[in-house]
Amino acid sequence: MNKIFPQGDGNDGAAGAKALPGGEGCGPLCCSRRGACLSAFLLLLLVTLAALIALVTILGLPPRTPGAQTCVTLTNRTGFLCHDRRSCIPASRVCDGVRTCAHGEDEDEAMCRDMPQSLPSFLVARCGDPSSWIYSDQKCDGANNCGDCSDELSPVTACPPCGPGWWRCPSTVFGYCGCIPRSLCRDLVQHCSDWSDEYSCPGP
């Protein structure tokens, strides 16, 4: 006698297994619970942050852009040190409208906005008239940059004696003060009030 068994429901031995709502086509990586997915995401985020902190600790923080720093030029004048820490430009080349440093930091807007107040103090020299100023590398350079020779003569400024290319005398030329270039000596034109440029100065 043949026995007739009831037909299965198509699950082929998966009796008691129930499909999760919305789980059609879900692969093995699907999360069975929403909370488990959230926990895994947070754990991954924490591990990433820990790795970044460890990397910064090992390698150190990136260097900050240095502030304005002074230096001495090849002509022994006060200068402005560029951010490459190799280029030293004369103070008077700062905020002159020309980008002299490789990255243009000598023309920084904040530094050049309200001169001389916005300039670093080492770049500024005051004249006999406190309202007048010059760049610090223009002091004691032989030229009358202040207009009243206070950048070249005492009591405002104590400059060293005239260099080998200069002749010391009270100048009659507005552009000079206590020294004149030796190139002006014995040119048949008076440049010293005592005429020493024509009679005493040996010339260049």
C-alpha positions in Angstrom: 0.0 0.0 0.0 1.5 3.2 -1.1 1.6 6.1 1.4 1.1 9.6 0.3 3.2 12.2 2.1 2.1 15.8 2.2 3.9 18.1 -0.2 6.5 20.5 1.3 6.1 24.2 1.2 9.2 24.6 -0.9 11.7 25.2 1.8 13.4 21.8 1.4 14.0 20.9 5.0 14.2 24.4 6.3 11.3 23.9 8.6 10.9 26.5 11.2 13.1 29.0 9.4 11.5 32.4 8.9 12.5 35.1 6.5 13.3 38.4 8.1 11.1 41.3 6.9 12.9 43.2 4.1 15.6 40.5 4.0 15.0 39.5 0.4 18.3 39.2 -1.5 20.4 40.1 1.7 23.9 38.7 1.5 25.9 37.2 4.4 27.3 40.7 5.4 23.9 42.1 6.2 23.3 43.1 9.8 20.6 41.2 11.4 20.0 44.0 13.9 20.2 47.7 13.4 22.0 48.2 16.8 24.8 45.8 15.7 25.4 47.8 12.6 25.6 51.0 14.5 28.0 49.5 17.0 30.3 48.2 14.3 30.3 51.7 12.6 31.2 53.4 15.9 34.0 50.9 16.6 35.5 51.5 13.1 35.3 55.3 13.7 37.1 55.0 17.0 39.8 52.8 15.6 40.4 55.3 12.8 40.6 58.2 15.3 43.1 56.3 17.4 45.2 55.5 14.4 45.3 59.3 13.4 46.3 60.3 17.0 49.0 57.7 17.0 50.3 59.0 13.6 50.4 62.6 14.7 52.2 61.6 17.9 54.8 59.7 16.0 55.4 62.2 13.2 54.7 65.3 15.2 52.4 68.2 14.3 53.2 70.1 11.1 55.3 73.2 11.7 53.3 76.4 12.1 54.1 79.3 9.8 56.7 81.3 11.6 56.1 84.9 12.5 58.3 87.8 11.3 61.9 87.3 12.3 64.9 89.6 12.0 68.2 88.7 10.3 71.4 90.4 9.2 71.9 91.0 5.5 75.2 90.4 3.6 75.8 94.2 3.9 75.5 94.0 7.7 72.1 95.6 7.7 68.8 94.7 9.5 66.8 92.4 7.4 63.6 90.3 7.2 63.9 86.5 7.3 61.7 84.8 4.8 59.8 81.6 5.8 62.4 79.4 4.0 64.7 80.5 6.8 67.5 81.0 4.3 66.6 84.3 2.5 67.3 87.5 4.3 66.0 90.5 2.5 66.8 94.2 3.5 64.2 95.8 5.8 63.3 98.4 3.1 62.2 95.6 0.7 59.3 94.7 3.0 55.9 96.1 1.9 57.4 97.8 -1.2 54.8 96.2 -3.5 57.3 93.6 -4.8 57.1 90.0 -3.6 60.8 89.4 -2.8 60.4 86.3 -0.6 59.6 83.1 -2.5 56.1 82.8 -0.9 55.4 86.6 -0.7 55.4 86.8 3.1 57.2 90.2 2.8 54.1 91.6 1.3 51.6 90.1 3.8 48.4 92.1 3.9 48.2 92.2 7.7 51.8 93.4 8.0 51.5 96.0 5.3 48.0 97.3 6.1 48.8 100.2 8.5 52.4 101.0 8.3 54.4 101.6 10.4 52.2 100.4 13.2 51.5 97.1 11.5 55.2 96.4 10.8 57.4 94.4 13.2 59.3 96.9 15.4 62.7 95.7 14.2 61.9 97.0 10.7 61.2 100.5 11.9 63.5 103.4 12.9 62.1 106.7 14.2 63.4 110.1 13.0 64.0 113.3 15.1 60.4 114.1 14.3 58.5 111.3 16.0 55.8 111.3 13.4 58.4 110.4 10.7 60.0 107.0 10.3 62.3 105.1 8.0 63.2 101.4 7.6 65.8 100.3 10.0 68.3 99.4 7.3 68.3 103.0 6.1 69.7 104.3 9.4 73.5 105.1 9.2 73.6 104.4 5.5 75.0 107.9 4.6 71.8 109.2 3.1 69.5 111.8 4.5 66.5 109.5 4.7 64.7 111.4 7.4 65.1 114.7 5.8 66.7 116.3 8.9 69.7 114.0 9.1 68.5 112.6 12.4 69.0 109.1 10.9 72.7 109.9 10.4 73.8 112.4 13.1 73.7 112.5 16.9 72.0 113.1 19.3 69.2 111.0 17.7 71.5 108.5 16.1 75.1 107.4 16.9 76.5 106.2 13.6 80.0 104.8 13.1 82.6 106.9 11.2 82.3 107.3 7.5 83.4 104.2 5.7 86.3 104.0 3.2 84.1 105.1 0.3 83.0 108.3 2.1 84.5 111.6 3.1 83.5 113.2 6.4 82.5 116.8 6.2 79.4 119.0 6.8 77.6 118.5 3.6 75.9 121.1 1.5 74.0 118.5 -0.4 70.5 117.7 0.9 70.8 114.0 0.2 73.8 113.6 2.5 74.6 114.5 6.1 78.0 114.1 7.8 79.6 112.2 4.9 79.6 112.4 1.2 80.7 109.7 -1.4 84.3 110.1 -2.4 83.1 110.0 -6.0 82.0 113.6 -5.4 85.5 114.8 -4.4 87.6 117.0 -6.7 84.9 117.3 -9.3 85.1 121.1 -9.2 81.7 121.4 -7.4 81.4 122.3 -3.7 79.7 119.5 -1.7 81.2 120.3 1.7 80.6 123.6 3.5 84.3 123.8 4.2 85.3 123.0 0.6 87.3 120.0 1.9 85.8 117.9 -0.9 87.8 119.9 -3.4 91.0 120.6 -1.4 91.5 117.8 1.1 89.6 114.8 0.0 92.0 112.4 -2.0 89.1 111.3 -4.1 87.8 107.8 -4.8 
